[in-house]
């Protein structure tokens, strides 16, 4: 897992990133979508893993992706996969145009 990227104003060192990213982290849909936008082209990227750093409540958390080979017809192509769990909040499903749930 070589690459680190982030969207914060200041750029902390790698040791700061690893020190601040301890503990379990389950990204929400918005955080995962932001990380997906930062993924490099899997055909050109040589490493098997890639991780994006996202800031969550002042702490750096990592979202990890794995590069895999997928058969597309007669050709094998490279794609990124996310193997972790995803937190889906009510506002995530509401943003997709789903009707509001009843609380009764």
C-alpha positions in Angstrom: 0.0 0.0 0.0 2.1 2.8 -1.3 0.1 5.8 -2.4 -1.5 8.2 0.1 -3.5 11.2 -0.9 -5.7 13.5 1.1 -8.0 16.5 0.8 -7.0 18.5 3.8 -5.3 22.0 3.7 -2.1 20.9 5.4 0.0 17.9 4.3 1.0 15.8 7.4 3.9 13.4 7.2 3.5 9.7 6.7 4.2 9.0 10.3 1.5 11.5 11.3 -0.9 9.8 9.0 -0.2 6.3 10.5 -0.3 7.6 14.0 -3.7 9.3 13.6 -5.3 6.5 11.7 -5.4 3.9 14.5 -8.7 2.2 15.3 -11.5 0.8 13.2 -12.9 2.9 10.5 -16.0 2.3 8.3 -16.4 4.9 5.6 -19.8 6.3 4.6 -20.9 6.4 1.0 -19.8 10.0 0.5 -16.3 9.3 1.8 -16.0 6.2 -0.4 -17.2 8.1 -3.5 -14.6 10.8 -2.8 -11.8 8.2 -2.5 -12.9 6.5 -5.7 -12.4 9.8 -7.5 -8.8 9.8 -6.4 -8.0 6.3 -7.7 -5.3 6.1 -10.3 -5.8 4.2 -13.6 -5.5 0.5 -12.6 -4.0 -0.4 -16.0 -1.1 2.0 -15.4 -0.7 1.6 -11.7 1.9 -1.1 -10.8 1.2 -1.8 -7.1 -1.5 -4.3 -6.1 -2.9 -2.1 -3.4 -3.8 1.6 -3.1 -5.1 3.6 -0.2 -6.6 7.0 0.0 -6.4 9.1 3.2 -9.6 11.0 4.2 -10.0 13.4 7.1 -12.8 12.5 9.5 -13.4 14.7 12.5 -9.8 15.9 12.4 -8.2 12.5 12.1 -6.8 10.8 9.0 -8.4 7.5 8.1 -7.5 5.3 5.2 -9.7 3.6 2.6 -7.9 0.7 1.0 -8.5 -0.7 -2.5 -7.1 -3.8 -4.2 -6.3 -4.1 -7.9 -7.7 -7.2 -9.5 -7.8 -8.7 -13.0 -11.3 -9.1 -14.6 -12.2 -11.0 -17.7 -13.9 -8.7 -20.3 -14.7 -10.9 -23.3 -11.4 -12.3 -24.5 -9.3 -9.7 -22.7 -8.3 -9.4 -19.1 -8.5 -5.8 -17.6 -7.4 -4.3 -14.3 -10.1 -2.9 -11.9 -10.1 -1.6 -8.4 -12.2 -3.2 -5.7 -13.1 -2.1 -2.2 -13.4 -5.1 0.2 -14.4 -3.3 3.4 -17.7 -2.5 5.0 -19.6 0.6 4.1 -21.8 2.7 6.5 -25.0 3.8 4.8 -26.6 6.7 6.6 -30.3 7.8 6.1 -29.1 10.9 4.3 -27.1 8.7 1.8 -30.3 6.9 0.8 -32.4 10.1 0.9 -29.9 11.7 -1.5 -30.5 8.9 -4.0 -34.2 10.0 -4.3 -35.5 7.2 -2.1 -38.7 8.1 -0.2 -38.4 9.1 3.4 -38.9 6.3 5.9 -41.6 6.4 8.5 -40.4 6.5 12.0 -43.5 5.0 13.5 
